Amino acid sequence: MGLTARAQTVHNLLQGKPGITRIEGQSIRPIAGTNKPSEHSFGNAIDVYGTTDALLFWANHLNDNRSKYNISVICYDPGIGRKFDTCTTKHTDHLHVDFGPHCGGNIPASGSADELVSRCNTYQGGTVAPGGEAPGGILGGILQPITDLFNRAAIITVGAVIGVVAVVLIVKDTAAGKAAIGAVTSAATGGAGKVAKAAKGLKGTT
């Protein structure tokens, strides 16, 4: 049974540390008291066992570095007045950590253990190196593909504008064509608004 890249990163961080006795990962089952697949089903959660001092130390460390490790939920309530996220059950004897965006309820939960881990990794955007930053939570998973799409569209649009203006003006006047390429290229680096303004200005020179 495996772990997602994000869960594996924190597993590797905690493995063998003083006071940590064992770490459990993938377990195909629903969240206690619900029909929703647990993040453990996808290898997207770990349960860490050890001494209270060690678990509390690492729970605080992970809580302070949620974005760094793409952490969504931390469950640990040692009964000493310090607890973290609200969870469906009290986690008094171990530290539960899972990672965002959640796969349970968002992707199919059928298939082999390896298929579930692979599917969750793909949904989360693939491997994240230890210490790497990535958009966290559902919002990050939604916004990144949209950002990528707009970036690609902007590149294609700028290329098309440069190509059309250059061809038209080079045919009429080589010097003007070269000037047009320079003006549009310069405007493109300043954003789509400048591209439109530059194109409008060049129209009057034809």
C-alpha positions in Angstrom: 0.0 0.0 0.0 1.3 3.4 -0.9 1.0 7.1 -0.2 0.5 10.2 -2.3 3.5 12.4 -2.9 2.3 14.9 -0.3 1.7 12.3 2.4 5.0 10.6 1.6 6.9 13.8 2.1 5.6 14.2 5.7 6.0 10.5 6.3 9.7 10.8 5.4 10.0 13.9 7.6 8.7 12.1 10.7 10.0 8.6 10.2 12.6 7.7 12.8 12.3 10.9 14.8 12.7 10.6 18.6 9.4 9.6 20.2 7.8 8.5 17.0 7.0 4.8 17.3 5.1 4.0 14.0 3.3 5.7 11.1 0.3 4.1 9.4 -0.9 5.2 5.9 -3.3 3.7 3.4 -6.3 1.9 4.6 -9.3 1.6 2.3 -12.3 2.5 4.5 -14.9 5.3 5.0 -14.5 8.1 7.5 -15.8 6.9 10.9 -19.6 7.3 11.1 -20.0 8.3 7.4 -20.2 6.8 3.9 -17.6 9.2 2.6 -14.2 7.6 1.7 -11.5 8.4 4.1 -8.4 10.2 2.8 -6.6 7.0 4.0 -8.3 5.2 1.2 -6.3 7.2 -1.3 -3.0 7.1 0.7 -3.6 10.8 1.3 -3.4 10.6 5.1 -1.1 9.3 7.7 -1.6 8.4 11.4 1.4 9.0 13.6 1.9 7.2 16.9 4.4 8.0 19.6 4.8 9.9 22.9 2.6 12.8 23.7 5.5 15.2 23.7 6.7 14.1 20.3 3.2 14.1 18.7 2.5 17.5 20.1 5.8 18.9 18.9 5.2 17.6 15.4 1.6 18.6 15.3 2.6 22.2 16.2 5.4 22.1 13.5 3.0 20.9 10.8 0.3 23.3 11.9 2.8 26.2 11.5 3.8 25.0 8.0 0.5 24.0 6.5 1.1 25.6 3.1 4.7 24.2 2.9 3.4 20.7 3.2 0.0 21.2 1.6 -1.8 20.1 4.8 -5.6 20.2 4.9 -6.5 18.6 8.3 -4.6 18.0 11.5 -6.3 15.9 14.2 -4.7 15.5 17.6 -6.3 16.1 21.0 -4.0 14.9 23.8 -6.4 16.2 26.4 -4.1 19.0 27.7 -6.0 21.9 26.4 -4.4 21.9 22.9 -6.2 20.6 19.9 -6.1 21.4 16.2 -8.8 20.9 13.6 -12.3 19.7 14.5 -12.6 16.1 13.4 -15.3 13.4 13.4 -13.6 11.5 16.2 -11.2 12.5 19.0 -7.7 11.6 18.2 -6.2 11.2 21.7 -3.6 8.5 21.0 -2.3 9.5 17.6 -1.8 12.4 15.2 -3.8 12.3 12.0 -2.6 14.4 9.0 -4.2 14.6 5.6 -3.4 16.7 2.6 -5.2 19.0 0.1 -7.0 19.1 -2.1 -9.0 16.2 -0.6 -9.6 13.3 -2.9 -12.4 11.7 -1.0 -15.7 12.8 -2.6 -13.9 14.5 -5.5 -12.6 11.5 -7.5 -13.8 7.9 -7.9 -13.0 5.7 -4.9 -13.2 2.4 -6.8 -10.2 0.4 -8.0 -7.0 -1.1 -6.5 -5.0 0.5 -3.7 -2.3 1.6 -6.2 -5.0 3.0 -8.6 -6.5 5.1 -5.8 -3.1 6.6 -4.9 -2.2 7.3 -8.5 -5.6 8.9 -9.2 -5.2 11.1 -6.1 -1.7 12.1 -7.1 -3.0 13.1 -10.5 -5.9 15.1 -9.0 -3.5 16.9 -6.7 -1.2 17.9 -9.6 1.6 15.3 -9.2 4.7 15.1 -7.1 5.6 18.0 -4.8 9.2 18.1 -3.7 9.8 18.3 0.1 9.6 21.9 1.1 7.9 22.9 -2.2 5.1 25.3 -2.4 1.8 24.5 -4.1 -1.7 25.9 -4.1 -3.6 24.3 -1.2 -7.2 23.2 -0.8 -9.9 22.8 -3.3 -9.5 26.4 -4.5 -5.9 25.9 -5.5 -6.8 22.8 -7.4 -9.4 24.7 -9.4 -7.5 27.9 -10.0 -4.3 26.4 -11.2 -5.7 24.8 -14.4 -7.6 28.1 -15.2 -4.4 30.1 -14.8 -2.5 27.7 -17.1 -5.3 28.0 -19.7 -5.2 31.8 -19.7 -1.4 31.8 -19.9 -1.6 29.6 -23.0 -4.3 31.7 -24.5 -2.3 34.9 -24.0 0.8 33.4 -25.7 -1.3 32.3 -28.7 -3.1 35.7 -29.0 0.1 37.7 -28.8 1.8 35.4 -31.4 -1.2 35.8 -33.7 -1.2 39.6 -33.4 2.5 39.9 -34.1 2.2 37.5 -37.1 -0.7 39.3 -38.8 0.6 42.9 -38.3 4.1 41.9 -39.4 2.9 40.2 -42.6 0.6 43.1 -43.7 3.1 45.8 -43.0 6.2 44.0 -44.3 4.5 43.6 -47.6 3.8 47.3 -47.9 6.9 48.7 -46.3 9.7 46.7 -44.8 10.8 49.4 -42.4 7.3 49.9 -41.1 6.9 46.1 -40.7 10.0 45.9 -38.6 8.9 48.8 -36.5 5.5 47.1 -36.0 7.1 43.9 -34.7 9.1 45.9 -32.2 6.2 47.9 -31.0 3.8 45.0 -30.7 6.4 42.8 -29.0 7.2 45.5 -26.5 3.5 46.1 -25.8 3.0 42.4 -25.3 5.3 42.4 -22.3 3.1 45.0 -20.7 -0.1 42.9 -20.9 -3.0 42.4 -23.2 -4.2 46.0 -22.8 -1.0 47.4 -24.2 -1.1 45.0 -27.1 -4.6 46.3 -28.1 -3.4 49.9 -27.8 -0.4 49.3 -29.9 -2.4 47.5 -32.6 -4.8 50.4 -32.7 -2.0 52.9 -33.1 -0.3 50.9 -35.9 -3.6 50.7 -37.8 -3.3 54.4 -38.7 0.2 53.9 -40.3 -1.0 51.5 -43.0 
